[in-house]
Amino acid sequence: MEEVWAAADAVLGLGERPTIERVRQQLGRGSPNTVGPMLDGWYGSLARRLQGPADPADAPAEAEVPLPAPVVRAAKALWGRALQQADEQTAAQWAQSRATLDGEAQALRAAQDEVAREKQRLDDRNAAYAVAMQARDAQIAELVRQTQELQQQLQACQQQLEGLRSESVQLRQAADAQRLQHEARDMEHRAERARLEERAQSQERRLNTEVDRARQESKRLAQQLEVDGRKAAKALADAMDRSRELDAQVGSLQTERANLGRELQSARDEAQGLQAKLDARSNDMLAVLNELRDRLPATPPAPTPGAASKTRARRGKG
């Protein structure tokens, strides 16, 4: 240890600050792990040695040997520069920490403003999605109502067609019955024609006229039935086509509604994720700000020569 202290005194006598590397160079040997603790001990005894008696004869026998006068002057000058550098470094670190803290606070405010704008944009988009969903729901309800009306019309057309078919069957049956009746009368007329030719011819002409009229009526009824059947079939086909178109539109709108629902849910999830990130980042920044405030000293007053001398005196006594 005496060799390390002597080497440190020699470095200090050269006007340089003793460091582990300089002491090792002065010694010419020694590892940093060995020289480091001994150099710390040298620094601990430096103030006590600087305050020792100037005359070695006046010091007690067990006291440490005082430093030479040039070493003392160099040590005091080095100590003053070290104190000044420590004060300047503390002030610079305080200013840098304050600037860093202000920059981080400004960045945090800017991030909060950006997140607030993003949240407002998402809220506006959610409101637009809600309005679009309401419009789609109203359109789907209207299409469902139209589909129900067309289905009712289709049922009415089917019932009308069934009625026309039943009426056609009844007309055919009536025509067949009338035809049979006319044939029976014709046979009767033919039977009586042998006895009353003149009366039979007259009745035959009358019956033929009635048969022709019945045939014309039957033909007219058949044509009317055919026309009504074609109209009913066309109305039924048109109603079925319209129903299929409405079913396709309803399916497309339901698919679009499902897509809008998924987009709305995705937007809500995105808003929740951004809010969570904002909360986490705000908590982190607040923690950093609190830690920096705890680590920052109070604003140091401007040092005065008297205060610096008192500070050096207190440090020398310590």
ZAKOL-743949 format. One record per residue (C-alpha): x, y, z; residue number from 1; residue in one letter. Coordinates in Angstrom, 3 decimals, padded with zeros to 6 digits, always signed. Example, Ala and Ser with C-alpha at 12.3 -4.5 7.8 and 13.67 -1.06 7.14 Angstrom:
// ZAKOL-743949
LONU        u        v        w   i aa
LONU +012.300 -004.500 +007.800   1  A
LONU +013.670 -001.060 +007.140   2  S
// end
This chain:
// ZAKOL-743949
LONU        u        v        w   i aa
LONU +000.000 +000.000 +000.000   1  M
LONU +002.931 +002.412 +000.801   2  E
LONU +004.200 +001.967 -002.777   3  E
LONU +000.807 +002.800 -004.248   4  V
LONU +000.479 +005.878 -002.017   5  W
LONU +004.004 +006.991 -002.892   6  A
LONU +003.252 +006.576 -006.594   7  A
LONU +000.029 +008.596 -006.171   8  A
LONU +002.011 +011.345 -004.359   9  D
LONU +004.483 +011.369 -007.244  10  A
LONU +001.675 +011.701 -009.838  11  V
LONU +000.098 +014.495 -007.809  12  L
LONU +003.497 +016.226 -007.547  13  G
LONU +003.599 +016.258 -011.367  14  L
LONU +000.356 +018.294 -011.311  15  G
LONU -001.828 +015.456 -012.617  16  E
LONU -004.813 +013.793 -011.066  17  R
LONU -003.904 +010.341 -009.717  18  P
LONU -005.846 +007.649 -011.545  19  T
LONU -005.488 +003.894 -011.525  20  I
LONU -003.793 +003.876 -014.922  21  E
LONU -001.344 +006.714 -014.020  22  R
LONU -000.457 +005.069 -010.690  23  V
LONU +000.155 +001.741 -012.476  24  R
LONU +002.382 +003.521 -015.000  25  Q
LONU +004.298 +005.175 -012.134  26  Q
LONU +004.743 +001.817 -010.386  27  L
LONU +005.417 -000.103 -013.551  28  G
LONU +003.248 -002.999 -012.351  29  R
LONU +000.045 -003.861 -010.496  30  G
LONU -003.423 -004.820 -011.632  31  S
LONU -006.404 -002.395 -011.652  32  P
LONU -008.245 -004.592 -009.108  33  N
LONU -005.318 -004.284 -006.698  34  T
LONU -004.416 -000.621 -007.274  35  V
LONU -008.045 +000.618 -007.195  36  G
LONU -008.856 -000.041 -003.477  37  P
LONU -005.444 +001.280 -002.388  38  M
LONU -005.957 +004.475 -004.428  39  L
LONU -009.367 +004.934 -002.763  40  D
LONU -007.605 +004.752 +000.609  41  G
LONU -005.093 +007.334 -000.578  42  W
LONU -007.935 +009.702 -001.509  43  Y
LONU -009.540 +009.110 +001.900  44  G
LONU -006.354 +010.166 +003.733  45  S
LONU -005.516 +013.050 +001.400  46  L
LONU -007.553 +015.688 +003.258  47  A
LONU -006.152 +014.606 +006.616  48  R
LONU -002.609 +014.727 +005.307  49  R
LONU -003.162 +018.159 +003.741  50  L
LONU -004.217 +019.529 +007.165  51  Q
LONU -001.202 +018.018 +009.002  52  G
LONU +001.513 +020.233 +010.605  53  P
LONU +003.954 +021.827 +008.258  54  A
LONU +006.944 +020.775 +010.406  55  D
LONU +007.360 +017.008 +010.676  56  P
LONU +008.986 +017.405 +014.100  57  A
LONU +005.779 +018.848 +015.580  58  D
LONU +003.650 +015.866 +014.485  59  A
LONU +003.034 +012.928 +016.824  60  P
LONU +005.106 +009.831 +016.364  61  A
LONU +002.162 +007.736 +015.192  62  E
LONU +000.873 +010.421 +012.756  63  A
LONU +001.298 +010.018 +009.055  64  E
LONU +004.177 +011.749 +007.292  65  V
LONU +002.900 +015.059 +005.815  66  P
LONU +003.197 +015.802 +002.125  67  L
LONU +005.970 +017.987 +000.773  68  P
LONU +005.085 +021.645 +000.220  69  A
LONU +005.023 +021.397 -003.623  70  P
LONU +002.815 +018.315 -003.396  71  V
LONU +000.524 +020.148 -000.956  72  V
LONU +000.227 +023.136 -003.304  73  R
LONU -000.427 +020.875 -006.281  74  A
LONU -002.958 +018.875 -004.288  75  A
LONU -004.782 +022.019 -003.168  76  K
LONU -004.852 +023.381 -006.703  77  A
LONU -006.032 +020.017 -008.033  78  L
LONU -008.632 +019.794 -005.275  79  W
LONU -009.959 +023.278 -006.124  80  G
LONU -010.184 +022.392 -009.827  81  R
LONU -011.922 +019.147 -008.920  82  A
LONU -014.476 +021.027 -006.810  83  L
LONU -015.049 +023.564 -009.582  84  Q
LONU -015.407 +020.826 -012.199  85  Q
LONU -017.823 +018.961 -009.900  86  A
LONU -019.944 +022.117 -009.484  87  D
LONU -019.894 +022.804 -013.230  88  E
LONU -020.684 +019.172 -014.035  89  Q
LONU -023.559 +019.179 -011.525  90  T
LONU -024.997 +022.374 -013.045  91  A
LONU -024.599 +021.003 -016.596  92  A
LONU -026.216 +017.692 -015.637  93  Q
LONU -029.073 +019.558 -013.955  94  W
LONU -029.634 +021.745 -017.077  95  A
LONU -029.408 +018.707 -019.357  96  Q
LONU -031.837 +016.751 -017.193  97  S
LONU -034.233 +019.708 -017.185  98  R
LONU -034.011 +020.032 -020.988  99  A
LONU -034.518 +016.274 -021.394 100  T
LONU -037.501 +016.398 -019.030 101  L
LONU -039.042 +019.323 -020.930 102  D
LONU -038.526 +017.550 -024.261 103  G
LONU -040.104 +014.342 -022.998 104  E
LONU -043.034 +016.279 -021.523 105  A
LONU -043.556 +018.055 -024.855 106  Q
LONU -043.346 +014.717 -026.713 107  A
LONU -045.878 +013.265 -024.285 108  L
LONU -048.271 +016.151 -024.888 109  R
LONU -047.863 +015.789 -028.655 110  A
LONU -048.490 +012.026 -028.408 111  A
LONU -051.593 +012.654 -026.282 112  Q
LONU -052.897 +015.178 -028.833 113  D
LONU -052.264 +012.709 -031.684 114  E
LONU -054.030 +009.908 -029.838 115  V
LONU -056.938 +012.254 -029.065 116  A
LONU -057.230 +013.146 -032.763 117  R
LONU -057.054 +009.465 -033.720 118  E
LONU -059.735 +008.635 -031.149 119  K
LONU -061.972 +011.421 -032.533 120  Q
LONU -061.474 +010.078 -036.046 121  R
LONU -062.413 +006.577 -034.914 122  L
LONU -065.472 +007.946 -033.091 123  D
LONU -066.566 +009.768 -036.250 124  D
LONU -066.082 +006.620 -038.325 125  R
LONU -068.030 +004.572 -035.773 126  N
LONU -070.876 +007.100 -035.941 127  A
LONU -070.842 +006.910 -039.758 128  A
LONU -070.909 +003.109 -039.571 129  Y
LONU -073.861 +003.282 -037.170 130  A
LONU -075.776 +005.579 -039.545 131  V
LONU -074.969 +003.271 -042.484 132  A
LONU -076.166 +000.255 -040.482 133  M
LONU -079.434 +002.018 -039.661 134  Q
LONU -079.944 +002.871 -043.345 135  A
LONU -079.197 -000.745 -044.363 136  R
LONU -081.616 -002.034 -041.704 137  D
LONU -084.347 +000.282 -042.989 138  A
LONU -083.676 -000.824 -046.580 139  Q
LONU -083.753 -004.492 -045.576 140  I
LONU -087.026 -003.949 -043.685 141  A
LONU -088.534 -002.245 -046.759 142  E
LONU -087.405 -005.105 -049.034 143  L
LONU -088.815 -007.655 -046.596 144  V
LONU -092.121 -005.761 -046.614 145  R
LONU -092.152 -005.693 -050.432 146  Q
LONU -091.320 -009.405 -050.506 147  T
LONU -094.230 -010.141 -048.179 148  Q
LONU -096.561 -008.070 -050.368 149  E
LONU -095.388 -009.901 -053.500 150  L
LONU -095.857 -013.225 -051.752 151  Q
LONU -099.391 -012.194 -050.836 152  Q
LONU -100.006 -011.127 -054.447 153  Q
LONU -098.560 -014.435 -055.625 154  L
LONU -100.896 -016.340 -053.308 155  Q
LONU -103.827 -014.247 -054.592 156  A
LONU -102.833 -015.006 -058.205 157  C
LONU -102.580 -018.704 -057.414 158  Q
LONU -105.996 -018.653 -055.805 159  Q
LONU -107.385 -016.784 -058.811 160  Q
LONU -105.788 -019.329 -061.155 161  L
LONU -107.294 -022.172 -059.154 162  E
LONU -110.676 -020.454 -059.359 163  G
LONU -110.311 -020.044 -063.119 164  L
LONU -109.362 -023.683 -063.478 165  R
LONU -112.380 -024.751 -061.423 166  S
LONU -114.623 -022.466 -063.467 167  E
LONU -113.145 -023.901 -066.678 168  S
LONU -113.909 -027.427 -065.498 169  V
LONU -117.460 -026.419 -064.665 170  Q
LONU -117.886 -024.744 -068.072 171  L
LONU -116.552 -027.827 -069.832 172  R
LONU -118.898 -030.034 -067.862 173  Q
LONU -121.809 -027.747 -068.672 174  A
LONU -120.818 -027.735 -072.358 175  A
LONU -120.573 -031.519 -072.381 176  D
LONU -123.956 -031.809 -070.669 177  A
LONU -125.487 -029.380 -073.100 178  Q
LONU -123.892 -031.219 -076.003 179  R
LONU -125.317 -034.519 -074.768 180  L
LONU -128.642 -032.903 -074.300 181  Q
LONU -128.523 -031.496 -077.803 182  H
LONU -127.573 -034.885 -079.182 183  E
LONU -130.515 -036.442 -077.363 184  A
LONU -132.832 -033.836 -078.747 185  R
LONU -131.335 -034.349 -082.193 186  D
LONU -132.081 -038.051 -081.951 187  M
LONU -135.599 -037.300 -080.859 188  E
LONU -135.987 -034.861 -083.705 189  H
LONU -134.701 -037.433 -086.151 190  R
LONU -137.149 -039.971 -084.799 191  A
LONU -140.016 -037.607 -085.208 192  E
LONU -138.785 -036.411 -088.601 193  R
LONU -140.279 -039.512 -090.170 194  A
LONU -143.698 -038.598 -088.954 195  R
LONU -143.528 -034.839 -089.108 196  L
LONU -140.936 -033.899 -091.679 197  E
LONU -141.943 -030.343 -091.923 198  E
LONU -142.034 -029.928 -088.140 199  R
LONU -138.827 -031.908 -087.819 200  A
LONU -137.052 -029.740 -090.374 201  Q
LONU -138.170 -026.640 -088.515 202  S
LONU -137.103 -028.061 -085.202 203  Q
LONU -133.839 -029.275 -086.736 204  E
LONU -133.038 -025.798 -087.991 205  R
LONU -133.851 -024.404 -084.581 206  R
LONU -131.752 -027.032 -082.851 207  L
LONU -128.877 -026.498 -085.233 208  N
LONU -129.036 -022.817 -084.499 209  T
LONU -128.982 -023.523 -080.789 210  E
LONU -126.109 -025.965 -081.204 211  V
LONU -124.153 -023.416 -083.221 212  D
LONU -124.835 -020.802 -080.606 213  R
LONU -123.772 -023.213 -077.870 214  A
LONU -120.642 -024.126 -079.785 215  R
LONU -119.791 -020.466 -080.304 216  Q
LONU -120.411 -019.820 -076.642 217  E
LONU -118.270 -022.819 -075.675 218  S
LONU -115.537 -021.687 -078.057 219  K
LONU -115.699 -018.149 -076.669 220  R
LONU -115.530 -019.450 -073.128 221  L
LONU -112.599 -021.681 -074.051 222  A
LONU -110.764 -018.766 -075.662 223  Q
LONU -111.516 -016.518 -072.686 224  Q
LONU -110.311 -019.254 -070.352 225  L
LONU -107.101 -019.611 -072.377 226  E
LONU -106.493 -015.852 -072.352 227  V
LONU -107.165 -015.662 -068.608 228  D
LONU -104.869 -018.639 -068.051 229  G
LONU -102.042 -016.994 -070.026 230  R
LONU -102.494 -013.745 -068.086 231  K
LONU -102.491 -015.574 -064.777 232  A
LONU -099.425 -017.622 -065.788 233  A
LONU -097.582 -014.459 -066.880 234  K
LONU -098.511 -012.675 -063.646 235  A
LONU -097.351 -015.701 -061.669 236  L
LONU -094.032 -015.848 -063.569 237  A
LONU -093.481 -012.095 -063.092 238  D
LONU -094.231 -012.389 -059.385 239  A
LONU -091.822 -015.325 -059.032 240  M
LONU -089.069 -013.418 -060.906 241  D
LONU -089.606 -010.367 -058.699 242  R
LONU -089.527 -012.578 -055.620 243  S
LONU -086.214 -014.126 -056.701 244  R
LONU -084.742 -010.664 -057.336 245  E
LONU -085.845 -009.474 -053.903 246  L
LONU -084.416 -012.606 -052.284 247  D
LONU -081.065 -011.893 -054.006 248  A
LONU -081.155 -008.260 -052.856 249  Q
LONU -081.973 -009.303 -049.299 250  V
LONU -079.052 -011.771 -049.302 251  G
LONU -076.678 -009.114 -050.675 252  S
LONU -077.799 -006.567 -048.079 253  L
LONU -077.469 -009.079 -045.271 254  Q
LONU -073.911 -009.869 -046.441 255  T
LONU -073.106 -006.149 -046.588 256  E
LONU -074.592 -005.685 -043.144 257  R
LONU -072.370 -008.485 -041.786 258  A
LONU -069.313 -006.871 -043.409 259  N
LONU -070.219 -003.504 -041.880 260  L
LONU -070.629 -005.202 -038.495 261  G
LONU -067.161 -006.730 -038.771 262  R
LONU -065.642 -003.394 -039.818 263  E
LONU -067.370 -001.651 -036.902 264  L
LONU -066.056 -004.276 -034.453 265  Q
LONU -062.563 -003.934 -035.954 266  S
LONU -062.719 -000.151 -035.518 267  A
LONU -063.819 -000.556 -031.904 268  R
LONU -060.986 -003.012 -031.242 269  D
LONU -058.515 -000.608 -032.857 270  E
LONU -059.802 +002.259 -030.681 271  A
LONU -059.467 +000.111 -027.547 272  Q
LONU -055.917 -000.898 -028.581 273  G
LONU -054.929 +002.747 -029.120 274  L
LONU -056.448 +003.737 -025.786 275  Q
LONU -054.527 +000.920 -024.056 276  A
LONU -051.284 +002.014 -025.750 277  K
LONU -051.930 +005.624 -024.728 278  L
LONU -052.569 +004.578 -021.117 279  D
LONU -049.422 +002.421 -021.052 280  A
LONU -047.281 +005.143 -022.633 281  R
LONU -048.722 +007.803 -020.300 282  S
LONU -047.971 +005.600 -017.274 283  N
LONU -044.418 +004.987 -018.537 284  D
LONU -043.817 +008.691 -019.187 285  M
LONU -045.254 +009.644 -015.792 286  L
LONU -042.995 +007.084 -014.127 287  A
LONU -039.973 +008.478 -015.997 288  V
LONU -040.969 +012.049 -015.101 289  L
LONU -041.373 +011.152 -011.431 290  N
LONU -038.048 +009.341 -011.412 291  E
LONU -036.306 +012.305 -013.052 292  L
LONU -037.904 +014.726 -010.605 293  R
LONU -036.756 +012.576 -007.688 294  D
LONU -033.225 +012.383 -009.066 295  R
LONU -032.959 +016.088 -009.903 296  L
LONU -031.615 +018.347 -007.094 297  P
LONU -033.136 +021.669 -006.320 298  A
LONU -032.003 +024.561 -008.489 299  T
LONU -028.422 +025.204 -007.274 300  P
LONU -027.674 +028.801 -006.248 301  P
LONU -024.811 +030.628 -007.868 302  A
LONU -021.613 +029.712 -005.990 303  P
LONU -019.736 +032.455 -004.217 304  T
LONU -016.030 +032.470 -003.324 305  P
LONU -016.802 +032.359 +000.390 306  G
LONU -019.245 +029.500 -000.032 307  A
LONU -016.752 +027.587 -002.187 308  A
LONU -014.073 +028.040 +000.525 309  S
LONU -016.463 +026.824 +003.214 310  K
LONU -017.456 +023.849 +001.027 311  T
LONU -013.805 +022.937 +000.487 312  R
LONU -013.123 +023.311 +004.190 313  A
LONU -016.025 +021.020 +005.076 314  R
LONU -014.952 +018.480 +002.496 315  R
LONU -011.377 +018.640 +003.803 316  G
LONU -012.587 +017.992 +007.333 317  K
LONU -014.686 +015.068 +006.106 318  G
// end
